[in-house]
Amino acid sequence: MKSEITISELAKLMHVSVHQIRYFEEKGILDPAYIDHNQYRMYGMDQIYQLSHILLLRKLGVPVQAIKECLTSYTAEQYQELFRTSLHEIELELQRLSQLKQFINKVVHEQQNFHTQTSPYPINQRSLTYLTHWMDLDASSLISAKQVAQHTEQLPNLFELDVHYLIKASGKSSMYLESTLPTDYSLPEGNYLTMQCLLHHDDELDPIIEQFYKYAASQAYDVIGPLLIIEKSYLSLFAGDKLHYELQILINPLPTSKGE
């Protein structure tokens, strides 16, 4: 009874395809123990171990073209460095996946809140938030693609961020991004009157802002600080060709509604 196995048996044992084993043979990194009189490729324990090493190196990201060198000339120290490098790359990928998970949870949470809110003008508690200045806009100008391109060198994921527009009394606005570290500008903790809206164009914001202030006045809210407009481009994904904005303004203290 032969102690070797056929290529199909080897493929089943190692959970790979016959095509993959043939590919490794074409690249010169795996040979059968022998070819029998029926022209069947036969494989023994040496080939099983060799294939297991090949598959492990592929898991570590070693290109097929470099595996032969690894198997024939690598020292123990070189293999250790290979594993350390692979481990570092895995840690970076885990970090990327963790950040992606946080972002997805944020999108799902905010989208659900948008559709389930019971009032068009909720008052939300906001914790102290640090903002980093990004760019300034004139009162009469809209942001252009050229301006964005000139200010995104350090922002690979700009459209996954909340872009904060601070509207000043002069009508000019400054654009900020949230920061995890203390900065020169911060939004104080407190109660913020809030309104979310979906618009086709930025220039549709003016009547929305006027409506927002009229509501605040009708409720006798003590409004302090500049108007904050937050662009959430990632939520615009759910709204077809519309842009998603959230208006916020600090009210202090929380007033008693008229008629109470």
Secondary structure by P-SEA (a helix, b strand, c coil): ccccccaaaaaaaacccaaaaaaaaaaccccccccccccbbbbcaaaaaaaaaaaaaaaacccccaaaaaaccccaaaaaaaaaaaaaaaaaaaaaaaaaaaaaaaaaaaaaaaacccccbbbbbbcbbbbbbcccccccccccaaaaaacccccccccccbbbbbbccccbbbbbbbbcccccccccccccccccccccccccaaaaaaaaaaaaaaacccccccbbbbbccccccccccbbbbbbbbbbccccccccc
